[in-house]
Amino acid sequence: MSMLSEIENQILRGISAAKAYQHVENICRFGNRLTGSEADNKAADYFAATCSEYGLYTYFEEFETDCFEPIAGELSVVEPESKNIKYIPMRFSPSTSKEGITSELVDVGAGKEEDYREKDTKNKIVLLTRGFEETNFLSEICIASKHGASGVIVANYESWPHHGVLEPELFELEKRLLPIEPNPIPAINISLEDGQYLRECLLKYEKVKMRLRLQAITEKRVTQNVRCLLPGTMLPEERVILGAHHDTENTPGADDNASGLGVLLEIARVLSTHPCKRTIEFYSPGCEEGRSIGSWEYCKRHKSDLRNIVAFINVDMVGGGGDLCIITEGRWPDKKIITPEWLCLFVDKVAKELNYKTKFAANDIGTSDEGRFIDAGVPAVFLWKPCDVHYHSMLDTPEYVDPNSLKVVGEISGLAAWRLANR
Ligand SMILES: [Zn+2]
């Protein structure tokens, strides 16, 4: 039996799959939204301008953070064959000299300590294979550096290079940029097929020589969180937040996370004509990739009024297939982030009422923006469809985003926010 009121039915019918999807296409047209880049700023502006069109009050809150931008580079086999190979640098990889490095190649399997036994890797480029779901490679790079390697190539287990990162991926922000020890060496990502090609070369020839050149900038840049407010009619100082980050891992970011932005903008459009008792804040943080630094900044800046936040619903990667998950727990190597049970059950109840299936799940690769809010004492939950094979790759494009999935998540998160703002 449906418990939906007439006005709730109107809101649900109003959310358009096609309009949400149109936002995904529009946002991806700006280019890869690497934190602090022009495309990233354009996406933030687009979000604010669209909300402003719907009559919401928009604010930009700027902050400075470490940014990484690749400028140029090339990877090639130079001896005995000659072949160029496409690569993507690890985020925060050191650059090579202008000329690059030319070294012999050594296969070190998974790249763990035991894989170096009986191998001479001094001044050589090592080739290692990405473990399943592995995205952070600082420890492997340090092991390679300890064994004297001059550079590291990580081959993906899929047909494209994964955007791996050189961060230890610990929750604590101070540990974001730990040094590569004992010597900083460049590290890059290649595809499965190119990894197989290199391994075949190593079997065929006694020696394989490679050249790696990488020029990248690591510097502080300004980026921003965007806040768009639909003021409450009775308790305007209390607020419910719907969130979706606008930056990407130097990928097109259709699912991660233009999908969330599309969902939020559709909810904003529909709710703009149905104001609630409490304020609803449509929030798009910057610099989520890595350590949710935008949301960390938000919680610092708004420390004195965090208690006015009834709940934060984070919508990140919701355009793909597979299970729609309500994340009950985020797991960092140094911290567990637990979602309040009442909020998980609340969102699940809304989904059930709409006849949509959700699944409770833990997030084994950390948290998204909700993690910073939970850590600051704000009830926060994460809606996520984790089964996206194109995660953090150049194939995260609009053609793989399902408009109907945007509508489903729009209905669930929109109705949950509406009820939290009116109860
Ligand atoms: Zn994301």
Boltz pocket constraint, residues with backbone or C-beta under 6 A from the ligand:
constraints:
  - pocket:
      binder: B
      contacts: [[A, 245], [A, 247], [A, 256], [A, 257], [A, 288], [A, 316], [A, 317], [A, 368]]
      max_distance: 6.0
